[in-house]
Amino acid sequence: MRRPANLVLASTRAAWGLALLTVPGPLVRWAGGDDTKRARAVGRVLGARHLVQAGLVAAGWPPAVWPLGPAADVAHAATAAGLAVVDRRWRRVGMIDATVATSFAASPLLVRR
């Protein structure tokens, strides 16, 4: 289903994914984390996932697989929140990432009828 709201959400996700993929270091620093090689690699992997998911949303996922997108975002939010709980140094980064992932998970509810 290619509705304008889906395209807005896909574009927002694509912009976030592109930022994570191309400039992960500044984003990690902005969020309060250490700009390490590992942190940049994780940011790039997550950015690539967001870009793929944005492309699938923009293309109009078949209804049978529609729940997979929010499920991936919920899993992402849970792991980011887990990071915030277990590693004090990465607490702020984990909570910001969990909030973004939760927002992406909930966003399809805004466009569903």
C-alpha positions in Angstrom: 0.0 0.0 0.0 1.6 3.2 -1.2 -0.1 5.9 0.7 1.5 9.4 1.1 1.9 8.8 4.9 3.8 5.6 4.2 6.2 7.5 1.9 6.7 10.2 4.6 7.6 7.5 7.1 9.8 5.7 4.7 11.6 9.0 3.8 12.1 9.8 7.5 13.5 6.3 8.1 15.7 6.5 5.0 17.1 9.9 6.1 18.0 8.5 9.6 19.5 5.3 8.0 21.6 7.4 5.6 22.9 9.6 8.4 23.8 6.5 10.5 25.5 4.9 7.4 27.5 8.0 6.3 28.3 9.9 9.5 27.9 7.5 12.5 30.7 9.1 14.5 29.1 12.5 14.9 25.8 10.9 15.8 27.4 8.7 18.4 29.2 11.8 19.9 25.9 13.8 19.8 24.2 11.0 21.7 27.0 11.0 24.4 28.9 7.9 23.3 32.5 7.3 22.5 33.3 7.6 18.8 35.0 4.2 18.5 35.6 2.0 15.4 33.1 -0.5 16.9 30.5 2.2 17.6 30.8 3.5 14.0 30.5 -0.1 12.6 27.3 -0.7 14.7 25.9 2.6 13.5 26.6 1.7 9.9 24.9 -1.7 10.2 21.9 -0.2 11.8 21.8 2.5 9.1 21.9 -0.1 6.4 19.0 -1.9 8.1 17.0 1.3 8.2 17.6 1.9 4.5 16.5 -1.5 3.5 13.4 -1.3 5.7 12.6 2.2 4.3 12.9 0.8 0.7 10.5 -2.0 1.5 8.0 0.3 3.2 8.1 2.7 0.2 7.6 -0.2 -2.2 4.5 -1.2 -0.4 5.0 -4.4 1.7 2.4 -7.1 1.1 -0.1 -7.2 4.0 1.1 -10.7 5.1 4.6 -9.4 5.9 3.6 -6.0 7.2 4.1 -6.8 10.9 7.8 -7.8 10.3 8.9 -4.1 10.2 7.5 -3.1 13.5 8.7 -6.4 15.0 12.3 -5.6 13.9 12.0 -2.1 15.4 10.7 -3.6 18.7 13.6 -6.0 18.8 16.0 -3.1 18.1 14.4 -1.0 20.9 14.7 -3.9 23.3 18.4 -4.5 22.6 19.1 -0.8 22.8 17.3 -0.5 26.1 19.2 -3.6 27.3 22.5 -1.8 26.4 21.4 1.2 28.5 20.7 -1.1 31.5 23.9 -3.1 31.4 26.5 -0.5 30.4 26.4 2.9 32.2 28.8 4.5 29.7 26.4 3.8 26.9 23.2 4.5 28.8 22.3 7.8 27.0 23.1 6.3 23.6 21.0 3.2 24.3 18.0 5.2 25.6 18.1 7.6 22.6 18.4 4.6 20.2 15.6 2.8 22.0 13.4 5.9 21.7 14.0 6.3 18.0 13.4 2.5 17.4 10.2 2.6 19.5 9.0 5.6 17.5 9.6 3.8 14.2 7.8 0.7 15.6 4.8 2.8 16.5 4.7 5.0 13.4 2.8 2.5 11.2 -0.1 2.8 13.7 -0.4 6.4 12.6 -1.0 5.4 9.0 -3.1 2.3 9.5 -6.9 2.6 9.1 
